[in-house]
């Protein structure tokens, strides 16, 4: 998913818990699914940011010299303006675009 083009809100949103838990039947399970997806998104975004910052990295031997890299600052500011991973995950869950399964429930249904 392209997080830069997501329609997720940039600030905190109040979600209807009844609507959110309708897919799973349990609000706690819903929160766990959203939390795990948020962790996945956060890791992906961090890896992408680190790759982009490495392109503009400057390696100097002098520790006293402070070198501002304008490109790195602009990239960092761009990523700071993106929606937080938890908001992206909640948006994905509400749009039913997250695949999840509960092995314990699957086992109970098979018996």
C-alpha positions in Angstrom: 0.0 0.0 0.0 1.2 3.5 -0.8 1.0 5.3 2.6 1.7 8.6 0.9 -1.6 8.5 -0.9 -3.7 7.1 1.9 -6.9 8.8 2.9 -6.2 8.2 6.6 -6.7 11.1 8.9 -3.7 13.0 10.1 -4.9 13.4 13.7 -6.8 11.4 16.3 -10.2 10.1 15.3 -13.0 8.7 17.4 -14.1 5.4 16.0 -17.4 3.7 16.7 -16.4 0.6 18.7 -19.6 -1.3 17.7 -18.8 -0.8 14.0 -15.1 -1.6 14.4 -15.8 -4.9 16.3 -18.6 -6.0 13.9 -16.0 -7.9 11.8 -14.5 -9.9 14.6 -17.3 -9.8 17.2 -14.8 -8.8 19.9 -13.3 -5.3 20.4 -10.2 -6.7 22.0 -9.5 -8.9 19.0 -10.0 -5.9 16.8 -7.6 -3.8 18.8 -5.0 -6.6 18.6 -5.4 -6.9 14.8 -5.0 -3.1 14.3 -2.0 -3.0 16.7 -0.2 -5.8 14.9 -0.9 -4.2 11.5 0.3 -0.8 12.9 3.6 -2.5 13.9 4.0 -3.9 10.4 3.4 -0.5 8.8 5.8 1.2 11.2 8.6 -1.2 10.3 7.9 -0.8 6.6 7.9 3.0 6.9 11.1 3.1 9.0 13.0 0.8 6.5 11.9 3.0 3.6 12.9 6.2 5.4 16.3 4.7 6.3 16.9 3.7 2.7 16.2 7.2 1.5 18.3 8.8 4.2 21.3 6.6 3.3 21.2 7.9 -0.2 22.2 11.4 1.1 24.4 10.3 4.0 27.7 12.1 4.3 30.5 10.4 6.2 33.0 12.7 7.7 35.8 12.0 10.1 35.6 15.3 11.9 33.1 15.1 14.8 33.3 18.9 15.4 32.1 19.7 12.0 28.3 20.0 11.8 27.0 19.3 8.4 23.4 20.0 7.6 22.1 17.9 4.7 19.1 19.7 3.3 17.8 16.6 1.5 17.8 14.5 4.6 15.9 17.2 6.5 13.3 17.5 3.8 12.8 13.7 3.6 12.5 13.6 7.4 9.9 16.4 7.5 7.9 14.6 4.8 7.7 11.4 6.8 6.8 13.3 9.9 3.7 14.8 8.1 2.4 11.3 7.1 -0.4 9.7 9.1 0.8 7.6 12.1 0.9 3.8 11.6 -1.9 3.3 14.0 -4.2 5.6 12.1 -3.2 3.9 8.8 -4.0 0.5 10.3 -7.3 1.6 11.7 -8.3 3.0 8.3 -7.2 -0.2 6.5 -9.3 -2.3 9.0 -12.4 -0.1 8.6 -12.1 -0.5 4.8 -11.8 -4.3 5.2 -8.5 -4.4 3.5 -6.6 -6.3 6.2 -6.4 -10.1 6.1 -6.4 -11.7 9.5 -7.2 -15.1 11.0 -7.4 -16.5 14.5 -6.0 -20.1 14.7 -7.8 -20.8 18.0 -11.2 -20.0 16.4 -10.3 -22.0 13.3 -9.5 -25.0 15.5 -12.8 -24.7 17.4 -14.7 -24.6 14.1 -13.0 -27.7 12.8 -14.0 -29.7 15.9 
